[in-house]
Amino acid sequence: MRKRIHIVCIFVILTVTTASADKKTLNITNDRAFINPALNISYLIDSNNEKSIEDITSPVLQHNFFDNITDIPQSKLSPFTLWIKFKVKSDLDESPYLEIGNQEIDSIEYYLFNKNQELVHHKSTGSYASLQPRVIENNRLTISMNLYGNEEYTCYIKIISKSSMAEVPVRIASLKTFYTSRQSDTLWQGLYFGLMVFLLIYNVFLFFTLKEPSYLYFALFIACSGLLIGLQNGFGLHYNWDQTTYLNQFATILSALAGIFIILFTSSFLNSKIKFPILHIWLMANIGLFLITILLNISGKAFISAKLLSYNSIAVFFFVMLAAIKSWKNGYNPAKFFLLAWSLFAVGFIIHMLIEANILSLNEVAGSIFQISSAVSVLLMSFAMAKRINIYIDKSNAAQELVMRTEIDNEYLVSNQNQLLEARVNQKTRDLEQTIATLSRQRKDLHEANEFKNKVFSIISHDLKSPISTLVSLLKLMKIQSLNETEKDKVIESLDLTLKSTKNLLDNILAWAFKENNNKQDVDEIEVYALVEEAFQLFKYQANLKGINLANSVEKEFHIMANRDMLQLVLRNLISNAIKFTRKNGTVEICMVQDYLDLSLLVKDDGVGMKEEVMLRLFNANKHVSTRGTDNEKGTGLGLMLCKEFVDKYNGSLEVESKVGEGSTFTIKLKNAIPILETVFA
């Protein structure tokens, strides 16, 4: 059976075959830019796909080579391996290059033997080979022949192509000649792909604008056709998927997808389901065959898949042409553009099929006719789509005119209702505005109440911590059994003092909360020295633990008018912070500066100090940060922010000066704080 197939294939490959004989050696010179070695070629078909280069070069098989008598060696679609042989020598200074024009050939193996039948050069390429290892990184399959010294060589080329016809258009030239010839080819391909991309974007835009599926199907058909042409010409590998050569195996799948989308486009554009139901069934059956083609290709049945694709494509052309003719006869005007476009596409497809069947010989014009016809047909189909848009526009204008007449008829009725509706809307608007105003006030009150609550909690958590910590420490001392009576008396005295200060602190917080809630700013007459001493008493225990000296440098018997609760709270926080950041055996001092009716209280320490960027964040409510003291004391990070807020509320100000390593000075400035009578008699 295989021998019969072999005989049939040989008969189809060449219309006239001759007995194998040694052909004349091809001599490559500078006389011609390109040299076609076709008439110097002999070929052999390996029907079993098992023969190696050692088998092919054996004397037994040399007599099985047949002489080629056509300009382009080729065979129809078959799963066999084709071997090509020719003798060659070169007079060129540099080695010439061999180019194979069929970019769909799966695999190409080039072998070069010298006159002693020794293998001196071997190179592989093909559509499955990546771009980078190639000698020339372009869309063509080009191989360096490695010919030097005007010596005679024998070239063997192994061709494997299971999914396309094994056309082997071969030409030989110098590397410079090949690069020069690429310019016109690249220009033409650029125009073609530019047109396809433009039409693709145009139809996608129309699909999203008009929501008409036929534009989407046509856009997908253009995309598949463009990718297929790019794959067949090698431009896809050159510019897009140079490292993913497995995509070159999908030519059959792209062709099948293009067939599916052109059927869906035809069905939607010509409305075949309604107008030609029987023909529509046949078209849907063709879609099923295309899907079977794709499954066969994916499962590795490339040869069977390609055969089924060819036969099904012929049937699709017939059914689509029949649907277009019937639509045109029924008076559907856009169908004539569709019919013309599809006729041109059919011409290119038929020529392509005739070349595959070896009825027509392959040449530059015939090889490009399918691409040219597809470009022109896609352009004409776009005209048909534009004609359909005009129909949509006419229908839309008619619908708008009907709507306008209806609106004129209803305008009188609507105008009578406007006044009543306007009155109702105005009333509802006023009610809504009142509701919004009420909600806005309630929201503001709720926001203020929430802020007040947060402030109270912040003060309690911050200012109760120090006295409670002191109480805990004193209670621990009380638990120690080794304390004598004197020590116990001191601890009890400290406990009593701390409890009183804690109660005083709670009273102050509640008083502040009451004043904050009622927005009052009462002032009292205060003896400053006594107030400072009272504040120092609260922190004397913590100061003694670190050996810190608390110095009250305020003038005695000096009275001011201020809010006692506010001033006590501010002094407590500033003294607490000063002790916190003062090293052991340091000093915390409070002094005063009088400027007529204004008074400034300065809280100084010789502690660690602060950097400028830290001072900038001290009074920022959104960026307050708690910093540990010199003995790792903890804090809440809210004290200074609260001090700033209280002083500002009573028309004062809080300022800070500090240097790293030298200490800090916090200044409380109170305006109009000194009683006028005291100032006069002083």
C-alpha positions, 0 to 999 in steps of 0.5 A, a space after each residue: 500500500 505504501 509503495 502505491 502511495 509513493 508512486 501516486 505522490 511522485 506522479 503528482 509532484 512532477 508531470 514528467 519524470 526522468 531517470 536519476 542522473 548526475 546533473 550539471 554542477 551549479 556554478 555561483 558567480 557575480 553575473 546574476 543577483 539571484 540564482 535559481 538552482 531548481 533545474 540543477 536539483 534532484 529529489 527523493 520522497 521518503 514515504 516512511 519518514 525514517 531515512 537519515 542523512 547517512 541513508 540518503 547519501 548511501 550509493 543505494 539511494 543515490 539512484 532513487 533521486 529524480 530530476 526536477 524539471 520545474 522552476 520550483 520543486 513542489 508537491 501537494 499536501 502530504 505527510 512525507 519527507 522530501 529530500 533535495 540534492 544538488 551540486 554546487 561551487 562558488 566563485 564569490 569572495 564570501 559564502 553565498 546564502 540559500 533562501 527558501 521562500 515557503 515560510 510554512 515549512 515545518 522543518 528544514 535540515 541543510 547538509 553540505 558534503 565536500 568532494 570526498 563525501 565528508 559532512 562539512 556543514 549542517 544547519 537547521 531552520 524552519 517555521 518551528 525554529 526560533 528567530 535568534 539562532 537564524 543567520 539573518 533575523 528576518 521573516 525569510 528562511 535563510 541559510 549560510 551555504 558555507 561555500 569557499 575556495 571554488 570547490 565542488 560541494 554536494 548540498 542535501 536539504 531535508 523538507 518536512 511540512 505536514 500542514 502545508 504544501 511542500 513548495 520549495 522556492 529556492 534562490 541563492 545570492 549574497 547576504 547584501 543582495 538579500 538585505 537589499 531585496 527586503 525593502 520593497 517586500 517590507 513596504 508592501 507588507 507594511 501597507 497590507 498590515 496597516 490596512 488590516 489594523 485600521 479596518 480592525 479598529 474601525 469595525 471594533 469601534 462600530 461594534 461598541 457604537 452600534 452594538 451590532 454583532 456583525 461588526 464584531 464577527 467581521 473584526 475577528 475575521 480580519 484579525 484571524 486573516 491578518 495573523 494567518 498572512 503574517 504567519 505564512 509570510 514569516 512576519 509574525 515570527 519576525 516581529 511578534 512571537 520570535 521566542 514562541 515558535 509553537 504559534 506557527 503550528 496554528 496556521 490551520 487553527 487560524 484558517 478554521 477560526 477565520 472560516 467560523 467568523 466569516 460564517 457568523 458574519 455572513 449569517 448576521 449581515 445577510 440575516 440568513 437564519 430568517 431569510 434562508 433557513 435551510 442555507 443557514 443550517 448548512 452554514 452552521 454545519 460548516 462551523 461544526 466541521 471547522 471545530 472538528 478541524 481545530 480539534 484534530 490539529 490540537 490532537 496532533 492530526 495536522 495532515 488530516 486537519 489540513 485536508 478537512 480544512 481545504 474541503 470544508 473551505 470550498 463548501 463554505 465559499 459555495 454557501 456564502 456566495 449562494 447566500 449573497 446572490 439570494 440577498 442581492 436578488 431579494 433587493 438587499 443593496 449592501 449584498 452587492 458589495 458583499 458579493 463583489 468582495 467575496 468573489 475577489 476573495 474566492 479568486 485568490 482562494 481558488 488560485 491558492 488551491 490550484 497551486 496546492 494541487 500543482 495545477 498552477 506553478 508557484 511564482 511571486 505573483 501567484 504566491 501573493 495573489 491570495 494576500 492581495 485578494 484578501 486585502 481588496 475583499 476586506 476593503 470592499 466588505 467594509 464598504 458594504 458595512 458602511 452601506 449598512 450604516 447608511 441604512 441604520 442612519 435612515 431608519 434612525 432619522 425616520 424614528 427620530 422624526 416620528 418621535 418629534 411628531 409625537 413630542 409635538 402632539 404631547 407638548 400641549 398636554 405636558 405644558 398643562 401639567 407643568 405648573 401643577 408639577 412645579 408647585 408641588 416640586 417647590 413645596 417638596 423642595 422647601 420641605 427637603 431643605 428644612 429637613 436637610 438643615 435640621 439634619 445638618 444641625 443635628 450632625 454638627 451637634 453630634 460631631 461636637 459632642 463626639 469631639 468633647 467626649 474624645 477630649 475628656 477621655 484623652 485628658 483622663 487617660 493622660 493626666 491620671 496615669 502619673 498619680 496612679 503610677 505613684 499610688 502603685 509604687 507607694 502601695 508596693 512599698 507598704 507591702 514590704 515588711 522591712 520598713 521601719 515606723 519612720 519609713 512607713 510614716 513617709 510612705 503614708 504621707 506620700 500616699 495621702 498627698 498622692 490621693 489628694 492630688 489625684 482627687 484634685 486632678 479628677 475635680 479639675 477634669 470634671 470642672 474643665 469638662 463642665 466649662 468646656 461643655 458650657 463654653 465658659 471662660 471664668 477667671 480667678 485671682 491666683 497667687 502664682 508662687 503657691 500654684 507652682 508649689 502646689 503643682 511641684 508637690 504632685 511630682 516631688 516623689 517622681 523627681 526624688 526618684 531621679 534626683 531632680 531638683 524642682 526650683 520655684 523661681 516665681 516671685 512670691 505674693 504675685 497675683 494674676 487673673 486667670 483660669 485656675 483649672 486651665 493653668 493647673 492642668 498646663 503646669 502639671 503636664 509641662 512639669 511632668 514632661 520636664 521630669 520625664 526628659 531630664 536626666 538624673 540629678 538634673 533641674 526643672 525650674 519655673 520662672 516668670 517674666 512680666 510685661 505690663 499686664 502680660 505674664 509669661 511662665 517659663 518651664 525650663 529643664 536641662 534635659 535631652 532637648 529636641 530637634 527642630 522637626 520634633 518641635 514642629 510636630 509637638 502641637 499637631 493634633 494629627 501627628 502627636 507621638 509619645 516618646 519615652 523619657 530618660 528612664 524609659 517612662 511612657 506617655 500618651 502623646 496628648 499632654 502638650 496638644 491639650 496644653 496648647 488647646 487650653 492656653 489658646 482657648 483663654 486667649 494665651 499662647 504656648 511656645 517652645 525653645 530647645 537644643 539637643 543635649 541642652 534642654 527645653 523651655 516651654 513658655 506660657 504667655 497670658 495676656 491681661 493676666 495681672 490685676 491693674 490695682 496690683 500693678 499700680 501699687 507695685 
